[in-house]
Every structure is written in C-alpha cells, then in structure tokens.
Amino acid sequence: MTKITKNHITYSFIFYHSLKKMRFDGKAPIYGRLTVFGIRNEFSTSIYLEPCSYKGKEIISHNDTDLNFIIQLFEVLKTDCNIVLEKYASECKEPGDFINKAVPELKEIATRCFDAQKEQQSKVMKTIHEKKKLNRRAEKMRSLGSFREISEEYLEKKKHMIDIDFCFKTWKRKEKAINIVLEFIKAKFKRNDFFVSDIKESFLNDFQQYCKANLKWGQSHYRRTVIILKAIINYAVVSDYSAKNYLAFVKIKRGDKKGDIKHLSVEQLRILLNIKLSSHSHNFVRDVFLFQVFTGLSYIDLYNFSIDNIHCKLDGTKYIVVARQKTGVNSILPLLPEAEKIIQKYSDLNHRVDNGIKNPGVLPVYTNQVMNRILKEIAVVSNLPRELLTTHTARKTFATLIISNTNISMETVSRMIGHSEQRTTAKFYAQVNSGRIFNEMKGFSFDNLLNQN
C-alpha cells in the first residue's frame, strides 16, 4: 500500500476553448482536473469565459464588474478545493478511496460556485431591469414636462461644463436653486413634482412670497434663483419637453442698490500696518490681507496665485497677470514694492507651520471662512470696525484708495481689478468719483468764469 502524498496529486484548472466545448455565446468552460497516480478525473466549475478573458491560468478582468466577481469567486473556489485535497490526502491511504471521497466534494464546491454565479447574475439582471424601468419612467415624465426630471437632466448636462464655462460652486448654486423650487412645490402644492407648462407668473408670485416670508431672502437672492428657474424652462422648450416658456417676458427687478462700499481709510490702513500681533496665524492673516490691499486680488484669485503670475518687463519692472476665476478677464497691475516685500517675507516654505494651510501658492492661505474669522479677531485687537476686515473689503480698499487719491483713469482701475466691463467699475465706485467731483469743483463759480477777461 502506497501512502498518498502531495507529490502523487496533480491538481489544476483547465480552460477549454475548443469549438466542441464552446457555447453559442462564444464562451468556453473552466474545468478542474485532478490526477492521482495517473488516474485523471475532471469536473466542471460552471465558470464560462470568453477566450480573451483567460490567459496564463489567470482570469483577466478588463475592468469588467462581472469578471471581477468571477475572479473573486474563482479564488475562493481554488482555496476551498486545496483545503479538501489536503484533508483527504492525509486521511486516505489508497488512490481509489481518495478519488471517491475528494471528487464528490470538489463537485459540491463547484455547484456552490455555480449557485453564487446564478445569484449574482440575477442581481445584475434585476439592477439592469430596474435601471431600464427608471429610465423609461424618467423619459416618460420628461416628455410630459416633469420639472424634477428636466432639471436633473439640465444639471447633468451642465456638470460636463464645470471648469470650462463655470466653476463647481456655480454648478452647486444651480443645484441648490432647483432644490429650493422643489421644496416650495412640496410646501405649497403638497406635491413632489410639477409640470413645467404650469409654471406661470402666478407660480412666480407665490414663490417670491415663499422666499421672502419663509426663507427671509432679499430681492437679489430671489432674483438669482428665478434666473436659474427660467434657464431650466428655456432648456425644456428647446428640448421639446414644453411648448412655451411663460416666464420669458417676466422681468424680475434687481435688489436694492448697494450702500456705500465698505473699505478701509488711509488712517485705518495705517493702524492695521502698525498694530503688534502676538500669534503667528494673526500676523500671517494680516499680511495676506495687506497683500490683497496692495494687489486688489479677490480671495479665490489669491488662493490660486503662483509665481507664474509674476512677470518682468525688459526694464526690470515686475507686474502681475491673473485670469480672474469669476469673469475669466485678465487682471493686470504692477507688483508694488509693498506687495513684493510680503512675498519675500514668506518665500521660505518653513512658514507653513499650520495644517490648515493647504494650497500650494506663493502665499499659502487658510480657507475663506478661517481667514474671515481671524480677521474679526484682528479687528477687535486693532479697535477697527469688524465689518471692515474681510477678504473682500481688501479688494474694495485697493480700488477705492486708488480712485480717491490718484488721477488714474477708471479704465485703468477696471483693467487692474479685472472687471469684465468698465461700466461695472463705474457703477460700484460712483460715490468715490462724486467725492472727487466736489473737491475739484470747490471754488468754481460761473460768476468768476463770466467775469474773466
């Protein structure tokens, strides 16, 4: 009697890709082959694959979800089979006894593998069926003019234009506006959806009341949301989901005119420059704020600011060119000595001592929220009005002080701060110009003019 050892057992998986074994769908089976003392036994694993998916005794996934599942199942199958073979190799003393006990159990393992495949395939088919069913329902609802379905399709198409036509935050604002409209529909009409063709001026009047009375919105916030709503209805009309946009000629008035621009005066800027601050974060945020004052950069443009934005003319004059994220317009301005001094101060990367600073720019900065919080703390220490120290008032201070204290033209200021149109600059800084008008007209009278020789 010969004792069975691992050397007497040959065990492998064979892929039959001959035409004889191949199924009608072009897939061929994997068989398990067990040889003991030259006696061969084969059993089916119930795994069928395309020839291109099996190479070198390994299954190639090709990033296919179904194949990934089969790979995992195949590994479990091989492990279970090895355990069975080791078990009966130690128990059985004769080849026939070994084969009679091992092969049925190997077939049972293969049956479990087959059942697992069927269950997985059933789940996949069920998911595909449900997805098709949902797609058919969504298509039907869109054809009927469902606001929810049309807005989801609109958002999905706009998603592909992120970082091309607008930034991710703009897309999120569109999504939020749609959710607000859906919340209003649920609150007002006790429904989860609405037909686009039913969105008329009366709908808009009720929505305005909801936004202002319930959400405490201002006119500007309400107007921005309605602009997005009108864009979705226009999309529905263009896509033949709706016959007409009843809001096309409804004009939504702008919000109240802005009050005086919040900015630091020369004296307040001097206080901020000279105040002694104790902590590293306070000193760093103060310097970043001052850098914004000296360059007119908005927070997001400062966040993205890099050494590549600094250029040098032939005469050695340095200047900054930044494509504004908000408008895409190039902001061009000289690199003032005060701003260059701050860059040199933080040129050593060792100043990045805070984990809150993550961006890789020339002046790595905190998030906008953290910056504004620390600026409020600095305002308290400096005895300055809290509302004057924000990342946006720095930009306003830059433009206001230049317009008020120099003879630089509005066109030049507009180009430096990166406004898309000069009239935008004129609109926001009109009161600054009016102050200069009164100063320059002081002492003028028509009497003096008429009495001149």
Secondary structure, DSSP 8 states (H G I E B T S, - for coil): -----GGGEEEEEEE--STTT--TTS-EEEEEEEEETTEEEEEEEEEEE-GGGEETTEE--TT-HHHHHHHHHHHHHHHHHHHHHHHHHHH--SHHHHHHHHHHHHHHHHHHHHHHHHHHHHHHHHHHHHHHHHHHHHHHHHHHTBHHHHHHHHHHHHHTTBTTTB-HHHHHHHHHHHHHHHHHHHHHHS-S--BGGG--HHHHHHHHHIIIIIS---HHHHHHHHHHHHHHHHHHHHTTS-S--TTTT----------S-----HHHHHHHHH----SHHHHHHHHHHHHHHHH---HHHHHT--GGGEEE-TTS-EEEEEE-TTT--EEEEE--HHHHHHHHHT-SGGG---TT----SSS----HHHHHHHHHHHHHHHT--GGG-SHHHHHHHHHHHHHHHS---HHHHHHHHT-SSHHHHHHHTHHHHHHHHHHHHTT--HHHHHT--
